[in-house]
């Protein structure tokens, strides 16, 4: 199964609380950290919601 490698590149300060909670739900702890997530529709939807704060790529 494919994985998504996501990096948190922009601070969530001054963004809505819902987007801050989405960042936390994706598993990020600190700015500039990376997480590997399963490639499924729910994770893709969360990434789409905060796409302006992340950089991501699909990893085989």
C-alpha atoms as one frame of an Amber mdcrd trajectory, in Angstrom:
protein
   0.000   0.000   0.000   1.263   3.476  -0.852   2.187   6.000   1.803   2.125
   9.783   1.869   5.131  11.621   3.256   4.002  15.014   4.540   6.099  17.879
   5.924   4.637  20.731   7.958   6.256  23.861   6.454   4.149  26.834   7.586
   2.986  27.824  11.052  -0.694  27.483  11.929  -0.727  30.732  13.911  -3.423
  33.120  12.609  -5.322  30.245  10.976  -8.659  28.869  12.223  -8.716  26.467
  15.161 -10.140  23.742  12.907  -6.981  23.792  10.776  -4.777  23.647  13.886
  -6.680  20.557  15.057  -6.282  18.969  11.605  -2.499  19.449  11.769  -2.465
  17.803  15.200  -4.720  14.945  13.997  -2.311  14.223  11.141   0.353  13.535
  13.790   2.549  16.616  13.572   4.268  17.747  16.765   6.603  20.528  15.579
   7.036  22.788  12.595   9.273  21.291   9.860   8.575  17.737  11.030   7.696
  14.852   8.694   5.157  12.062   9.086   4.317   9.063   6.925   0.608   8.432
   6.556  -1.428   5.768   4.747  -2.719   6.831   1.353  -6.494   6.696   1.817
  -9.385   9.101   1.142  -9.692  10.335   4.740  -6.009  11.301   4.980  -6.123
  12.903   1.522  -9.122  14.976   2.640  -7.293  16.169   5.754  -4.237  17.091
   3.689  -6.427  18.961   1.190  -7.940  20.952   4.067  -4.509  22.269   5.167
  -2.640  22.066   1.836  -1.343  25.644   2.240   0.551  24.581   5.398   2.057
  21.326   4.111   4.341  19.886   1.471   3.594  16.275   0.592   4.464  13.477
  -1.820   3.344   9.906  -2.460   5.944   7.285  -1.516   5.712   3.734  -2.857
